[in-house]
Amino acid sequence: MKRAPRLSIITLTRNRAEMLSQNLASLVGQTTSGDEVIVIDNGSTDHTSRVLRVYREQLPLRVYRIPRGKYPHLYNAGIAQARRDVIVFLDDDCIASPTYLSRVRAAHRGNRAIAVQGMTYSIPKSNVYAEIMGDHYRHFLATNKLASGDLRILDNKNASIRKNLIRSVGGFCEQVDCGSEDIELGIRLRSKNIRIVLDPTIVAFHHERTTLGGFVAQHLRFARCEGYLDREVLPPAERIGLVKFHKLLLQLRSAWQRELSYFRQERIKDALLLPILYVILAVTRIYGYLKHA
């Protein structure tokens, strides 16, 4: 019987003390004596340090304060410190399900040449912005599924990979520092014949933006990053593109289903707001992509 892999869980954080507390609380009782939880604190000025002191007593916690640096640099710093077999990326605004780490262990037991993409569900429930983002995430996975059933990309808010594999490709590309560094990494992993496998049993819950300003800012960042990747980084066969017909159909269908659902639930305000938000979303994504493509 193969030994269960030991895990290095890496979380980046900055001024999200309350979310970080929920994140760490969700891991309590799931780690084994061989695991470690690595928190990279990107210069927090709130009460993050107090939260970390609390969880030092409950988790095998190692904390590194790196006040400057963008996501790829911070992730690579965490990878450099990792001592265990499998690296698990879990964002500070994610909450792990009760079986999260046991499912990660099971996915990597005996499977040495894969990256594993977990399934993420948007919270809070009954918030129109979070619900649209949840639909967007499902469409993102559906339109990036290969004929083999594997994924062509990686979403590192809930993903895992053996340490030797990610080190073999040089970790995250630090030139891709506008965001979407995980998409670029996923494409590079596949180029080295490392499969990206979706495991829907590895479940995390992701806090979404719940205001119009946060919603627009997030999608503008996504679109800018995708435009940058297509212009500067990705080979022609791997480019993301401005519009995918399959994804557009999925979005139209989910928007219609949401609209009907809101009326049935008598969420009239959300029903009236939904089509406006989809127009804003379309304009934001087109503007952001074209500005940087």
N, C-alpha and C positions, 0 to 999 in steps of 0.2 A: 504494500500500500504506500502510495507516494505521500511524502510529508506535506502538510498544508503549508502554503507559502506564508512567509511573514510579510507584514505590510508596513510601508511608510506612507502615512496619509499627509498630504501637503495642502495647506490652506494659506492663501494670501489674504491679508486684511489691512484695512486702513479706515479708522474712525467709524467702525460699525460694531461697537461693543455689544449692543443688544442682540444683533443678528449672530455675531460670533458666539455669544453665550448659548444661543439656541443650537447653533451648529455643534459646538463641543458637547453640550448636554446630550445631543442625539447619539454621540459616539460612546458615552459612558456605559460600561457593561458589555460593549461589543469587542473591545480590543483584547488581545491575548498578551501574555508576558513577553512574546517576541516582537510585538508591534511597536511602532512609534508614531506620534502625531507631531508633525513639524509645522509650526506657525511662523510665517514670514510677516512681520509687522512693518508695513511700509510707512513708518513715521506717524503713527496715530497720536492725536493730541486729546482724545476723549478718555473715557475710563477703561479702555481696552486692557491696560496693564493690570487693573484690579480683577477683571474677568479672568485673565490668564493666571493670576495667583490662585484664584479659586479652583481652577481646573487642574493645576499642577498636582493637587492631592488626589485627583480622580482619574487622570489619564497619564500615559507615558509621554509627557509633553516636552518638546524641545522648542525654544523660541529664539528667533533671530531677528533683530531689529535692523532693517536696511532702509534708512530714511529716503533714499533716492533710488530711482530706477523704475523702468516700466515693466509691464507684465512679463515679457520673455526673459528679461534679466532676472526678475524675482523668481520665476519658475525655475530657471536654471540654477539659481542659488540654492533653492530647496532640493533640487535633484542632486547637486553636488554634496549636500549634507546627508542624503538618504543612505541608510545602512542596511536596509532590508531587501527582500527579493522582489517585491512588487510595489510600484509607486502608484498611489491612489490620489487623484486630483478631485478635491471636493471644495467648491467655492464657499466663502464665508457666509454667503446669503442662502445657503442650502441647508436643509435638514435631512439627515439620513433616516431611512426607514429602519424599523427595529431589527431587520435581518440583513442590513446593508453589507456589513463587513463579512459576514459568513457567506453571502452570495458572491462577493468579490473573490473570496478565497476559493470557493467552489469553481468559479469560472476559470481561474488560473491554475488549478491543480492539474498538472499534466499537460496543459496547453502553453507551450513555451514560446510560440512565435506569433502571438496575437496581441492586439490592443483591444480592450473591451470598453464599449460604450454603454453606460447605464441609461436608464429611462428616467426622465425628469418631468415632474408635474408642477404646473404653475399654481402658486398661492399668492394672495388670499382668494378663497372662493367667493363667488358672487360679486366680483369686481370686474367691470367691463374691460379695463386695460389688461388685467392679468389673464382674462379669458381669451382675448385676442392674441396675446403673446403665447398662450398655451397652444392655440390653433396654429400659430406661426411655427412653433417648434416642431409640432407633428408634421407639418408640411415640409419643413427643413429636412427632417429625417427621411420622409417618403421620397422626396425628389433627389436625394443623395444616396439612394440604395442602388447598388449594382445588380446586374443580372444574376450574379452568384448568391445574392442575399446579403453580402457584406456591405459596409458603408464605404463611401469614397472620402469621407471627411471624419474629423474628430471634434467633439464638443467637450472641452476639458473642464466644464463645471461639474461633471460627473463621469469620470473616465479612469481607466487604470491600464497599466502596462508594466511588463517586467523591466527592472532597472537596466539590465544589460542591453535591452532592445533600444530604449530611448537614448541611452548613451552611445550606442553604435551609430546613430544617425546625427549625433552632435546636439541633441536636445532641441530646444526652441530656437528659431532664428531671431537673433536680437535686432536685426534690421527691420523685421516686421513688428513695429512697436506702436502701431495705431490701433491695434485690436485684431481679432481674427487670426492671431498667431497659431491657434489650434487647427484651423482649417489648413493652413500651409503645412503644419507638422503632419497632419493626417495624410495629405497628398504625398509628402516626402516618405512617410512610412510605407505607403503602398508601393512606391517606386522601388523600395528595397524588399518587396514581396512579404511585407508584414501585414497581415489581414487585420481589418477593423470590424469586430463582431458586435452586433447589438444584442445585449442581454436585457430583456424587459423585466427580469426579476430583480435587477439591481436598481432599486428605486430611491430617488431623492426628491425633495420638494423645494422648489426655488421661489424665493420672494421676488415678485415682479414689481416694476414701477406702477404706482397706483394713482398717478396724477397725469394730466395732459402734458405738462412740461417734461416730466421724466420719461413718458412714453415717446414723445417726439425726439428727445435728445438721444435715447437709446437706439431708435431706428435710424436716426441720422448717422450715428457712429457706425452702425452695422453697414449702411450703404456706402459711406466713405471708405471703410476698410475693404469692402468688396471691390470697389472701383480701384483702389490702390493695388490690391492683389492682382487684379486682371491686367492693370497697366504695367506694373513693375516686377511682378514676382512669378506668376503662374505661367506654365507653358500653354500654348493655344488650346490643346486638347483638354486641359483641366480648368479653363477659365469659368468663372461663376456666371457671368452674363447679367444683363439688366433684368430681363424677363424670361422666365421659363414657363412655357405654355401649360405644362402639367401642374406646376405650382399655382399658376393663375386660376386654373379650373378648381383646384382644391380650395383656394381662398374664397372664390365666389360661392362655392357650395357651402363651406362652413359659415360664411357670413349670412347666407340665406337661412341656414339651420338655426343659427344663433338668434336671428331676427324673429323667427317663428317661436323659438323657445322663450324669448323675453316677453312676447305678447301673451303666451300661455301662462307665464309666471306673473303677469301683470307688472313687469318691470318696464313700465312705459317710458320712463326717462332714458333708460339704457337702450330701449328699442329705437327711440328717436335719435339718440347719440351715435349708435353703431354705424349707420351709413356715412355720417360725417367723419367719424374716426377713420373709416376705410379710405375715404377721399384724402384726408390728411396724410394717412400712411403711404398711399400711392405717390403723392406729390413729394413727400419727404424722401422716400426711397429713390425716386427718379432724380431728384435734385442732388442728393448726396452722392449717388453713383456717378452721374455725369460730371459733377464738379471735380471728381477725383479720378475719372477714368480716361 
